[in-house]
Amino acid sequence: MRIDEDDQISASPKHLVFAYYVTGHGFGHATRVVEVARNLIAAGHDVHVVTGAPNYVFTTEIQSPRLFIRKVLLDCGAVQADALTVDRLASLEKYSQTAVVPRDSILATEVEWLNSIKADLVVSDVVPVACRAAADAGIRSVCVTNFSWDFIYAEYVMAAGHHHRSIVWQIAEDYSHCEFLIRLPGYCPMPAFRDVIDVPLVARRLHKSRAEVREELGIGDDVKLVIFNFGGQPAGWNLKKEYLPEGWLCLVCGASEDQLVPPNFIKLTKDVYTPDLIAASDCMLGKIGYGTVSEALAYKLPFVFVRRDYFNEEPFLRNMLEYYQGGVEMIRRDLLTGRWKPYLERALSLKPCYEGSINGGEVAARILQDTAVGKNYASDKLSGARRLRDAIILGYQLQRAPGRDISIPEWYSLAENELGLRKAMPSVEMSEEISLAKSCTEDFEILQGDLHGLSDTLSFLKSLAELSTVQDPGKNTEKRRMREHIAAAGLFNWEEEIYIARAPGRLDVMGGIADYSGSLVLQMPIREACHVAVQRIHPSKQKLWKHAQARQLAKGKESIPVLQIVSYGSEISNRGPTFDMDISELMDGDKPISYEKANKFFAQDPSQKWASYVAGTILVLMTELGVRFDNSISMLVSSAVPEGKGVSSSASVEVASMSALAAAHGLDISPRDLALLCQKVENHVVGAPCGVMDQMTSACGEANKLLAMICQPAEVIGLVDIPSHVRFWGIDSGIRHSVGGTDYGSVRIGAFMGRKMIKSMASSVMSSFLSTDDSHQLVDGNGIDEFEEDDVELLESEASLDYLCNLSPHRYESVYAKRLPESMLGETFIQKYNDHNDSVTVIDQRHSYGVKSQAQHPIYENFRVKAFKSLLTAQSSHEQLTSLGELLYQCHYSYSACGLGSDGTDRLVKLVQEMQHSRISKSENGTLFGAKITGGGSGGTVCVVGRNCMRSSEQILEIQQRYKNATGYLPFLFEGSSPGAGKFGYLKIRRRFFPDKS
């Protein structure tokens, strides 16, 4: 339901009392509450505001005895390390202390207070417990917001605090007691709310004109004015005169009393009324929040913004801002180093075009008044569909899956990505493929390489050709989706050669996390792949973005090598679409910077950390091969491998990037060596403790074959043909997977702990045998009587065990299983064993690590993979397929024993089992036979094995639909295979130019 500006509030014959709860996160919520409360008070009602914000936020605008302020904080919002960075784990822990631990006391207190003031309606923006307290007090409640905390915290739980996951469910349950949601523009998906009413933008009204404000400040109309609005300064950062272009002044909000500012900066008082100043300025520089965006749009002020880390409200507000041509993104590095000029000048060229109403506060107040006097707003007949759509979009946003729902507003969608770039084409008709191929050869001269008949490569080439025609879209309705393409259009010099590489993701059929323990693994390169285009060009010929030009001028240098990268699909992962740096920044004197220093460099700004996967390949080539890059480099990255699904999206980016760079610079690197170099990128530059199987598959794999590799460290033993009657599928659970996540790293540490303990036990027993002492000393609490003299040779080998997978299952069970502890505190392990001998993980002394299951998994997995490989080459039979499936199931439950399972992947495996054991499947002699979680676990994708027939595909689609019906999330299906980067090679192309026939 939508209510527009004609529906205005009028005085009610009944005096009403509203209890208005305001979240403790920032001032943006409080400032919009002011507008709603002001209209309620103007209609003759009492408003009791429950808030932690300073009184002046409310009293500056509302001077009335009907306003009551109660200083109570019932939630904490997002804990910020500084003005731009949210500490996710600290946010969860503080919320737990603020709202979870004292929950019973809070509810009792609030119920008593609500009854004491005789509240007619509870309004929340957007404090969860307020809705539950209202229900307990028997009072109706309504929420007014553009986001909810279950949405914000859900990503924090996945990324940093899985032990706090119950917080999200409790918040959603609290919101479900709310009668309906008054939804503000720029909204996030909020499936917890039953019904929704949309209202116009809420923006505070102006008190003074632009001329009046400038006259009071003594600023002429010819002076360019920027308002600096971050709600607090980043620690240790001082504003400098040279940050502003000549003839500019800057109004600084939120500065501390003792902060000194240059003469061209004007420090504002804390209680200043910012809407008037915003309207009097020429642009705003700050971070995105509802207050800043709504007032920038309302008063058509260009907004130069810097991304905040880990605040999921931001992408939706940013999309709205850019949709109305009101935003310019500044990278954090340029903010902190004062390279503001190109961004401020770009802002002046914008023509913000928001023409909608800005009286949302008035409209919301009328709805609240009507509700308080007993009016029931009819339930939206499409409410169920809306909630399902919100749940799907919530999944897309949190899991970073490509796609969108056509029913959502244009700015609500996560990203507009050309289907040819973001999705593989499952069934391109032959005529279309021929047409596309012909078009590509007309656009480009292919100097070297082969398209291999790959439709996604054809689409990538077509997208390159279209870049030369991309212009700033102006008022084009497609402007937001074109943002990346505009940046890419200026990336290449079309008269120079471009090199293209392609690397697929991978489906982990068997082996998974046992790779770091030396297991045999079986991996299938999938159809979805990453394309990277690279141009090596002399610095004098490179087209630099304006801020990169400004950076060079500020350094007094011209024509120095610069790396510029554009990444398509940036909105899907809420990352910056571009990255640039002087290549000299990767050098420390005449040597490359250390991996540790590089890791810290790329981690400074999480919105640009993605660049470490790409630029990190340059540093590794410098460090490991001694390559020096004297020319500038332009790179375009376009990946159709979905992120966070356990199919090696990161490895495909690394392998494609390094392959393209190697081709452009004439480096001859074997696929195996290239994979090992890319692993160094992920382990040391990115900082994710992955094994090498992902990169090896992406580099060395072949279509429709399983790459068989022993990870000691990376020995490819062959390619295993997938029998024609066997087929593998991947089904995405919708639960984001990350090898950098807590669970994966803890399991890896536990496995290495177990190996160290086994080596220590073997060494101790062997020493006892060789000792002349007959005392039969104890080893880890067990005597050595059970060992025989013949065991000495085995013990000697086990005392120097380099990989867990070199220990056989029967030997593990007979000697070590009963001696390994279930878990051990990190501090205890370090005291006893000193180190776990893993170069890519660090033991947290305060953390308790599982040991036994974590060490046991790779030992048994190695055996299962060997059996699986043998079965694939056996004679076709029902028993063969049943045995293959059983091995997948065993692997899946072993993952769960390690703590790497998830509800979503378990549900998918159960659906496969139900399908397998159904009467229909039995009557057809079986179609699906087994499934397992893949890769690093804790979500991601499930691998399914079945008979290669039409009925199996139908059952996979049925499982996909059942999963959606149960969870609201439609899984992404992985079908088919494609060649690895080594098999693809590279393309060397040059743009064809035709004479103007006019």
Secondary structure, 3 states (H helix, E strand, C coil): CECCCCCCCCCCCCCCEEEEEECCCCCHHHHHHHHHHHHHHHCCCEEEEEECCCCHHHHCCCCCCCEEEEECCCCCCCCEEECCEECHHHHHHHHHHHHHCCHHHHHHHHHHHHHHCCCCEEEEECCHHHHHHHHHHCCCEEEEECCCHHHHHHHHHHHHCHHHHHHHHHHHHHHCCCCEEEECCCCCCCCCCCCEEECCCECCCCCCCHHHHHHHHCCCCCCEEEEEECCCCCCCCCCCHHHCCCCEEEEECCCCCCCCCCCCEEECCCCCCHHHHHHHCCEEEEECCHHHHHHHHHCCCCEEEECCECCCCHHHHHHHHHHCCCEEECCHHHHHHCCCHHHHHHHHCCCCCCCCCCEHHHHHHHHHHHHHCCCCCCCCCCHHHHHHHHHHHHHHHHHCCCCCCCCCCCCCCCCCCCHHHHCCCCCCCHHHHHHHHHHHHHHEEEEECCCCCCHHHHHHHHHHHHHCCCCCCCCCCCCCCCHHHHHHHCCCCCCCCEEEEEEEEEEEEECHHHHHHCCEEEEEEEEEEEEEEEEEECHHHCCCCHHHHHHHHHCCCCCCCEEEEEECCHHHHCCCCEEEEEHHHHEECCEECCHHHHHHHHHCCHHHCCHHHHHHHHHHHHHHHCCCCCCEEEEEEEECCCCCCCCCHHHHHHHHHHHHHHHHCCCCCCHHHHHHHHHHHHHHHHCCCCCCHHHHHHHHCCCCEEEEEECCCCEEEEEEECCCCEEEEEEECCCCCCCCCHHHHHHHHHHHHHHHHHHHHHHHHHHHHHCCCCCCCCECCECCCCCCHHHHHHHHHHHCCCCHHHCCHHHHHHHHCCCCCCEEEHHHHHHHHCCCCCCCCCCCCCCEEECHHHHHHHHHHHHHHHHHHHHHCCCCCHHHHHHHHHHHHHHHHHHHHHCCCCHHHHHHHHHHHHHHCCHHHHHCCCCEEEEEECCCCCCCEEEEEEECCHHHHHHHHHHHHHHHHHHCCCCCEECCECCCHHHHCCEEEEECCCCCCC
